[in-house]
């Protein structure tokens, strides 16, 4: 299984299609986030599917009252996506409503139910930000585990968390709980705005299911070779 999820962090459908056509054989899935959707519209899902994107992770990060998020999830389930996410801080009821809506709408449409995962803590948030800016007490790891357990109880399939929390999530939630890890950078790569990072091989060794890796691939002189090298490093 190819564990790389490539973010399509571009502002046009044409650029997204170009990345899919270039890298569809070298990554496991493509992530569509807020920049692309708000720039290119929801038609982009059909366009990148046609271009060869076999698995699409809609990084929508829904966070609202349960009824509103459930409605948004029903609409998203019709887009033919493989996975979508919500913020765990929306609470138990919101997460449960999202999962229930995804299952109900997928059954109605006769399509596979997308995985629904919860965003625990953005990887741009460090200990100081958590405690002194957001003013949540305790450690980042404790908060991530608390939110992961809450997501699992609400019926979610997994979570998004930094690689530094993989092991404690695994211990709390078991081997079948999906862990998607951003903040993954090959040795020597620019960490950008990420604060809790790890190499791909380290993240996989700790138990990550999927690795969100963008700029080290898309900004490389040879993106295909960069993706292949990262995949190879995870299999050693």
Beta strands, then each sheet from edge to edge (+ up, - down):
strand 1: 4-7
strand 2: 29-32
strand 3: 56-62
strand 4: 83-87
strand 5: 115-119
strand 6: 158-160
strand 7: 178-181
strand 8: 210-212
sheet 1: 1+ 2+ 3+ 4+ 5+ 6+ 7+ 8+ 1+
end
